[in-house]
């Protein structure tokens, strides 16, 4: 399987709009088609309440599901969230 980078970018952008409403952002750092790996970074620089944004495990799950709806096959998701060490699927 090879990741469809446009589909991954669309999924990340969709969720980024939700975070932007709270002053945060979600950035696609990498969509590695050879390793089937997606790296996403949460940006909370302008968020007044970090706890108002989905908790890291919940956000991870939401991002993973959103990408999985658009991409066939398995992929590894790495989430860089300043509230917690990077999360990845097992």
C-alpha positions in Angstrom: 0.0 0.0 0.0 1.1 3.5 -0.6 -0.3 6.5 1.2 -2.4 9.0 -0.8 -0.8 12.2 0.4 -3.6 14.3 -0.9 -6.1 12.3 1.1 -4.0 12.5 4.2 -3.6 16.3 3.8 -7.4 16.7 3.3 -8.0 14.7 6.5 -5.5 16.7 8.5 -6.9 20.0 7.1 -10.4 19.1 8.1 -9.4 18.5 11.7 -7.1 21.6 11.7 -10.1 23.8 11.0 -11.7 22.5 14.3 -8.5 23.3 16.2 -8.2 26.7 14.6 -11.6 27.7 16.0 -10.0 27.3 19.4 -6.8 29.1 18.5 -4.7 26.0 17.8 -3.7 24.3 14.6 -2.8 20.9 13.2 0.1 20.6 10.8 0.9 17.7 8.5 4.7 17.3 9.1 5.2 14.1 7.0 3.3 11.6 4.9 6.0 9.0 4.2 4.7 6.9 1.3 7.5 4.3 1.5 7.0 3.7 5.3 3.2 4.3 5.3 3.8 6.7 8.2 2.0 10.0 8.9 3.4 12.6 11.3 1.2 15.3 12.6 2.0 18.2 14.9 -0.5 20.0 17.2 0.2 23.7 17.6 -1.2 25.3 20.7 0.7 28.6 20.7 -2.4 30.8 20.6 -4.7 28.7 22.7 -5.7 30.2 26.0 -7.0 26.9 27.4 -4.9 23.8 26.5 -7.4 21.6 28.3 -10.2 22.9 26.0 -8.7 21.1 23.1 -9.4 17.4 22.8 -7.1 15.5 25.1 -4.1 13.9 23.3 -5.4 10.3 23.3 -8.8 11.4 22.0 -7.2 13.7 19.4 -4.9 10.9 18.3 -7.9 8.6 17.8 -9.9 11.3 15.9 -7.0 12.0 13.5 -6.4 8.3 13.0 -10.0 7.6 12.2 -10.3 10.6 9.9 -7.2 9.5 7.9 -8.4 5.8 7.8 -11.7 6.9 6.2 -9.7 8.3 3.3 -6.8 6.0 3.0 -6.9 2.3 2.2 -4.7 0.0 4.2 -2.6 0.4 7.4 -0.4 3.3 8.3 1.5 4.4 11.3 0.4 7.7 12.9 2.8 9.8 15.0 1.2 12.7 16.8 3.4 15.4 18.2 1.4 17.2 21.0 3.1 19.7 23.3 0.8 18.5 26.1 2.3 15.0 26.0 5.1 13.0 24.5 4.5 11.8 21.0 1.8 9.2 20.6 1.8 6.4 18.1 -0.3 3.4 17.4 0.7 0.1 18.6 
